């Protein structure tokens, strides 16, 4: 009999690392939780904008930001694991090791 230990672990809920983003077009502060309540069309439109800006930065347009982290001001893009509203989050585009919200940093419960 084969037992897969992964099946015995509790299922984790998606967690937002970056809690707040700044919309570089409007100046509005966007909480990560708001990504979960957007319609698919709204999310897709904003995600395309973040990926367009990301591609422009990769081509040398350093000031092409659509959203940035509210703490470190590093550019962000929107990501999702699959279609639907439960797996949407902000991602730092590149390294921002000094930011406590960077995906590579471990956060404490505090």
Buried (B, 14 or more C-beta within 10 A) or exposed (E): EEEEEEEEEEEEEEEBBBBBBBBBEEEEEBEBEBBBEBEEEEBBEBBEBBBEBBEBBEEEEEEBBBBBBBBBEBBBBBBBEEEEEEEBBBBBBEEBEEBBBBBEEEEEEE
